[in-house]
Amino acid sequence: MPRMILHIGAHKTATSYMQKKLALNVDLLNRRNIHYDRLDVMRKEFTPLLNESVTRESEWIRELRGTARAMNILISEENILGVPGDIVRESHYYIRSRQRLARTCQLFGNDKPEIFLALRDYAGFTVSMYSEYIRHREFLKFEDYLKIYEASGFSWIRIIEDIFAVVPGATLTVWNFADFRRLEKSVFQAMLGFDPDILSNPEGPVRESFSEVAVRAFAALSGALTHAEMKKLINPIARNLPKGEEYPAFDPHLPETKERMRAQFKDDLATIATRFPQVSFIT
């Protein structure tokens, strides 16, 4: 039976890089009996369907379902879990992950997908997700954002609970984002089922988190400009004030907060390994 491979993120865990690499190798993947649609196609044809309460058929879905009977299907879309704005609008990351994952499996007609998910330590994850939030939404001070996060009680354990509540027959493979450079080959090999050394690698920068001075500039301008005006300036400011030796990365957590969050992440990884023996760790 062909495989249904779902790479569901999480956000800010090299998903853009992975999607660029997959898109660059579409023809090679096809020759290896793996169908992959580029992210721009997914965002147009598939992702909007996750926001609907009633299943809507489309020609693209019908064709892909037909393709899935003969080929392995690889879907890479971090918005299956939710979007970065969930935390501010609804006080929790990925609050509708169960509904969105269930709908994904329903649309593709597969209740036993192979799911791939990178996990990131909570300190780094919150900073990167905050950066993504202010890139697209009204400016919010990090301390106010952090209060919402702390009240949410978010954990990767809950996300994994959600996954198995919806698709108990799924397989789940996870890895620590901090180790991705070292684990990249193993991740792609597990996902694709062949040696990924034959894949071409993308060139050019990926979207980074902000520098400290860039965020200060956003804060200063947010009081004087409209949201529409700010959106036009976010990327130019970020490009001209990139994080690096001259401009340190935006790192707003107090040392004790960072230490606590990283300790929680370490403990949660151990809990996941013990509590969910069906989860495979790439290490």
C-alpha positions in Angstrom: 0.0 0.0 0.0 1.4 3.5 -0.9 2.6 5.7 2.0 0.9 8.9 3.1 3.8 11.0 4.6 2.8 14.1 6.6 5.5 16.5 7.6 3.5 18.7 9.9 6.2 21.1 11.3 6.4 22.4 13.8 6.8 26.1 12.8 10.3 27.5 13.0 12.0 24.2 12.8 13.6 24.4 9.4 10.4 23.7 7.6 11.0 26.3 4.9 14.4 24.9 4.2 13.0 21.3 4.0 10.2 22.5 1.7 12.6 24.3 -0.6 14.8 21.2 -0.8 11.8 19.0 -1.6 10.5 21.4 -4.2 14.0 21.5 -5.9 13.8 17.7 -6.3 10.2 17.2 -7.4 11.2 15.3 -10.6 13.6 13.1 -8.7 11.0 12.3 -6.1 8.5 11.5 -8.8 10.9 9.0 -10.4 11.2 7.4 -6.9 7.4 7.1 -6.8 6.9 10.0 -4.4 4.4 12.7 -5.3 5.2 16.1 -3.7 3.3 19.4 -4.3 5.2 22.6 -3.7 4.1 24.7 -0.8 2.6 27.4 -3.0 0.3 24.7 -4.5 -0.6 23.4 -1.0 -1.3 26.9 0.4 -3.7 27.5 -2.6 -5.4 24.1 -2.9 -5.2 22.5 0.5 -4.6 24.7 3.4 -7.8 26.8 3.1 -9.8 23.6 3.4 -8.5 23.2 7.0 -10.5 26.3 8.0 -13.9 24.9 6.8 -16.3 23.0 9.0 -17.8 21.0 6.1 -15.8 18.8 3.8 -15.6 20.4 0.4 -14.4 18.4 -2.6 -12.2 19.9 -5.3 -10.7 18.6 -8.5 -7.2 18.9 -7.0 -8.2 16.8 -4.0 -9.9 14.1 -6.2 -6.8 13.9 -8.4 -4.4 13.7 -5.5 -6.6 11.0 -3.9 -6.4 9.1 -7.1 -2.6 9.5 -7.3 -2.4 8.2 -3.7 -3.7 4.8 -4.9 -0.6 4.3 -7.0 2.1 6.6 -5.5 3.5 7.6 -2.2 2.2 11.0 -1.2 4.4 13.5 0.7 2.7 16.5 2.3 4.8 19.1 4.0 2.7 21.9 5.6 3.3 23.2 9.1 -0.1 24.9 9.1 -1.8 21.5 9.5 -1.2 22.0 13.2 -2.4 25.6 13.2 -0.8 29.0 12.7 1.5 31.3 14.8 -1.4 33.7 15.6 -3.3 31.0 17.5 -1.5 31.8 20.7 -2.7 35.5 20.8 -6.2 35.0 19.3 -7.1 31.9 21.2 -4.5 31.7 24.1 -2.8 28.5 22.9 -0.5 27.3 20.2 -2.2 24.8 17.9 -5.5 24.8 19.7 -7.3 23.2 16.8 -4.7 20.6 15.9 -7.1 17.7 16.4 -9.7 19.1 14.0 -7.1 20.1 11.5 -5.3 16.8 11.5 -8.5 14.9 11.3 -9.6 16.9 8.4 -6.3 16.4 6.6 -6.7 12.6 6.9 -10.3 12.8 5.8 -9.4 14.9 2.7 -6.7 12.5 1.7 -8.6 9.3 2.7 -6.0 7.9 4.9 -6.2 7.2 8.7 -2.8 5.7 9.1 -0.4 8.3 7.9 3.4 8.5 8.7 3.8 11.7 10.6 7.0 13.6 10.9 7.4 16.4 13.5 10.4 18.4 14.8 10.3 19.5 18.4 12.1 22.6 19.6 13.0 23.8 23.1 10.4 26.1 24.5 12.8 29.1 25.0 13.9 29.2 21.3 10.4 28.2 20.1 8.6 31.1 21.8 11.1 33.7 20.5 10.9 32.5 16.9 7.1 32.2 17.0 6.9 35.7 18.5 9.1 36.9 15.6 6.8 35.2 13.1 3.7 36.7 14.8 4.9 40.3 14.7 6.0 39.8 11.1 2.4 39.4 10.1 0.2 40.8 12.9 -0.2 43.9 15.1 2.9 44.6 17.1 2.8 43.1 20.6 5.5 43.5 23.3 7.3 40.3 24.0 6.5 40.4 27.7 2.8 40.5 27.0 3.2 37.7 24.5 5.1 35.6 27.1 2.3 36.1 29.7 -0.2 34.6 27.2 2.2 31.7 26.5 2.9 31.0 30.2 -0.8 30.9 31.0 -1.4 28.5 28.1 0.6 25.6 29.7 1.7 24.6 26.2 3.8 21.4 25.9 4.8 19.0 23.1 3.3 16.2 25.1 -0.2 17.7 24.5 0.5 17.9 20.8 1.5 14.3 20.6 -1.6 13.4 22.7 -3.7 15.3 20.1 -2.0 13.4 17.2 -2.7 9.9 18.6 -6.2 10.9 19.7 -7.1 11.6 16.1 -5.1 9.0 14.3 -4.2 6.2 16.7 -3.0 4.1 13.9 -0.4 6.6 12.7 3.3 6.3 13.1 5.1 9.4 14.5 8.7 10.2 14.0 10.2 13.2 15.9 13.6 14.8 16.3 15.1 17.7 18.2 15.4 20.8 16.0 18.6 21.8 17.8 20.3 18.7 16.2 18.8 19.2 12.7 22.1 20.0 11.0 23.6 16.8 12.3 20.4 14.8 11.7 19.3 16.2 8.3 20.3 13.2 6.3 18.6 10.8 8.8 15.4 12.9 8.7 15.2 12.9 5.0 16.1 9.2 4.7 13.3 8.3 7.2 10.9 10.5 5.3 11.7 9.5 1.8 12.9 5.9 2.2 16.1 6.3 0.2 19.6 7.8 0.6 19.0 11.6 0.4 22.6 12.3 -0.7 21.3 12.3 -4.3 19.1 15.3 -3.6 20.1 18.8 -4.7 20.4 21.4 -1.9 18.7 24.8 -2.0 20.9 27.9 -2.1 20.2 31.3 -0.6 19.1 32.5 2.8 16.1 31.1 4.8 13.9 33.4 6.8 15.6 34.1 10.2 14.4 35.4 13.5 15.0 39.1 14.1 17.9 41.0 15.7 17.5 42.8 19.0 17.8 46.2 17.3 15.3 45.3 14.6 12.6 44.5 17.2 13.4 47.7 19.0 12.8 49.5 15.7 9.5 47.7 15.3 8.4 48.7 18.8 9.3 52.4 18.2 7.5 52.5 14.8 4.4 50.6 15.9 3.2 53.6 17.9 3.4 56.0 15.0 2.4 53.8 12.0 -0.6 51.8 11.0 -0.5 48.0 10.8 -0.5 48.2 7.0 2.4 50.6 7.0 4.3 48.5 9.5 3.9 45.4 7.4 5.6 47.1 4.5 8.6 48.0 6.6 9.1 44.7 8.6 11.1 42.9 6.0 13.3 45.8 4.8 14.2 46.6 8.5 15.0 43.0 9.2 17.2 42.8 6.1 19.1 46.0 6.9 19.5 45.0 10.6 20.2 41.3 10.4 21.2 39.3 13.4 24.9 38.5 13.4 28.1 39.9 14.9 27.1 43.5 14.5 23.5 43.1 15.6 22.9 40.4 18.3 19.9 38.1 17.9 16.7 39.0 19.6 16.9 37.0 22.9 14.5 38.5 25.4 14.2 35.7 27.9 15.8 36.2 31.3 18.5 33.6 32.0 16.5 31.9 34.7 13.4 31.7 32.4 15.5 30.2 29.6 17.0 27.7 31.9 13.6 26.7 33.2 12.1 26.3 29.7 15.0 24.2 28.5 14.8 22.0 31.5 11.1 21.5 30.9 11.8 20.6 27.3 14.4 18.0 28.3 11.9 16.5 30.9 9.1 16.5 28.3 11.3 14.6 25.7 12.0 12.0 28.4 8.3 11.7 29.2 7.4 11.4 25.5 9.9 8.5 25.1 8.5 6.7 28.1 4.8 7.4 27.6 4.6 7.0 23.9 6.6 3.9 22.9 5.1 4.2 19.4 7.0 7.4 18.8 10.3 7.0 17.0 13.1 9.4 17.8 15.8 10.3 15.3 18.9 10.9 17.3 
